[in-house]
Each structure stands twice: as C-alpha cells, then as structure tokens.
Amino acid sequence: MMKSLLMICLVLGMTCADAGHRIHRRSVPRPQPFSLSWKQIAAGGAAAGTVVAAYKISNGIENGLEKAAEKEPGRFLNIWASLPLLLMLAGIFALYKWIHPKKTERETK
C-alpha cells in the first residue's frame, strides 16, 4: 500500500512540475518536439533514484514494525494510538500558518 501511494505521489509530482511548461502555449511550434534537456533527464534520474530508495527503505520500515509488533504488542499499539492526535496538531498548525502568514517588512511599511 505504501509503495502504491509513493508511486501515485511521484506521478502527480511529475505532472504538476511539468504543468507550468505545458500551460503556456507557444505561438511558434518547436522544430524538435521530442528533444530533452539535461534538466529533464536529471529530474527523471533523481525521481527514479528516489523511488528505488523509498522502496528499499519502506521494506526496512515494514520489517521493523512487524518485529516491534511481535515483541511488544501493547506498547506498539499505544504508540499508534497517539498518531491521530499528532496529525490533528500538525493540521491545526498548518491551518494557523495559512490563515496568519508572517508579514514581511515591505507589507508593514
């Protein structure tokens, strides 16, 4: 499940990153429509490396969580019981930062 979500995020991130280039239509068509710049090739390599690293790390995390749940199931469940509270606090903090942005010096003058 985690690997599927990672792949979905990667595809959405690549689509969003490329959307700014596709939104603005050029009046003059490109002479070579399939040319790639070094930036696009580097971004593809970095994305592939990120996916491979996350896949290997997720296997390690999954194995570690399984071992922790087998050794001390009570403590393992108590840790996961506090996760919704942490996510709620993070959401409230993000909402506060979105509603009350930090004013810059230009806005105060």
C-alpha positions as CSV (number, residue, x, y, z in Angstrom):
1,M,0.0,0.0,0.0
2,M,2.8,2.4,0.9
3,K,4.6,1.7,-2.3
4,S,1.4,2.4,-4.3
5,L,1.0,5.7,-2.6
6,L,4.6,6.6,-3.3
7,M,4.2,5.9,-7.0
8,I,1.0,7.9,-7.1
9,C,2.7,10.9,-5.4
10,L,5.6,10.6,-7.8
11,V,3.4,10.6,-10.9
12,L,1.3,13.6,-9.5
13,G,4.5,15.4,-8.6
14,M,5.9,14.9,-12.1
15,T,2.7,16.0,-13.7
16,C,2.5,19.2,-11.5
17,A,6.1,20.1,-12.2
18,D,5.6,19.8,-15.9
19,A,2.2,21.5,-15.9
20,G,3.7,25.1,-15.9
21,H,5.6,24.4,-19.1
22,R,2.5,22.9,-20.8
23,I,0.0,25.5,-19.8
24,H,1.6,28.4,-21.8
25,R,1.1,27.7,-25.5
26,R,3.8,28.9,-27.7
27,S,2.9,30.7,-30.9
28,V,5.8,29.2,-32.8
29,P,5.9,25.4,-32.7
30,R,9.2,23.7,-31.7
31,P,11.3,22.4,-34.5
32,Q,12.1,19.2,-32.5
33,P,9.1,18.3,-30.3
34,F,10.8,15.4,-28.6
35,S,14.1,17.0,-27.6
36,L,15.1,16.6,-24.0
37,S,17.2,19.0,-22.0
38,W,19.7,17.8,-19.4
39,K,17.4,19.2,-16.7
40,Q,14.6,16.8,-17.7
41,I,17.0,13.8,-17.8
42,A,18.5,14.7,-14.4
43,A,15.0,15.1,-12.9
44,G,14.0,11.7,-14.3
45,G,17.1,10.1,-12.8
46,A,16.5,11.8,-9.5
47,A,12.9,10.6,-9.4
48,A,13.9,7.1,-10.3
49,G,16.5,7.1,-7.5
50,T,14.0,8.4,-5.1
51,V,11.5,5.7,-5.9
52,V,14.2,2.9,-5.6
53,A,15.5,4.3,-2.3
54,A,12.0,4.7,-0.8
55,Y,11.1,1.2,-1.9
56,K,14.1,-0.2,-0.1
57,I,13.6,2.0,3.0
58,S,9.9,1.0,3.1
59,N,10.8,-2.7,3.2
60,G,13.1,-2.0,6.2
61,I,10.5,0.0,8.0
62,E,7.9,-2.6,7.3
63,N,10.1,-5.4,8.7
64,G,11.0,-3.2,11.8
65,L,7.4,-2.5,12.5
66,E,6.5,-6.2,12.2
67,K,9.2,-7.1,14.7
68,A,8.2,-4.4,17.1
69,A,4.6,-5.5,17.0
70,E,5.6,-9.1,17.6
71,K,7.9,-8.3,20.6
72,E,5.7,-5.8,22.5
73,P,2.2,-5.6,21.0
74,G,0.8,-3.4,23.8
75,R,3.5,-0.7,23.6
76,F,3.3,-0.8,19.8
77,L,-0.5,-0.2,19.8
78,N,-0.1,2.6,22.4
79,I,2.3,4.4,20.1
80,W,0.0,4.2,17.1
81,A,-3.0,5.3,19.2
82,S,-1.4,8.8,19.6
83,L,-0.9,9.2,15.8
84,P,-4.3,10.9,15.1
85,L,-3.6,13.4,17.8
86,L,-0.2,14.3,16.3
87,L,-1.8,14.6,12.8
88,M,-4.5,16.8,14.2
89,L,-2.0,19.1,15.9
90,A,0.1,19.3,12.7
91,G,-3.1,20.2,10.7
92,I,-4.1,22.9,13.2
93,F,-0.6,24.4,13.0
94,A,-0.6,24.3,9.2
95,L,-4.1,26.0,9.1
96,Y,-2.9,28.7,11.5
97,K,0.2,29.4,9.3
98,W,-2.1,29.6,6.3
99,I,-4.6,31.9,7.9
100,H,-2.0,34.1,9.6
101,P,1.0,34.4,7.3
102,K,4.1,36.1,8.5
103,K,4.2,39.8,7.4
104,T,7.3,40.9,5.6
105,E,9.0,44.3,6.0
106,R,7.5,45.5,2.7
107,E,3.9,44.9,3.9
108,T,4.5,46.8,7.2
109,K,5.9,49.9,5.5
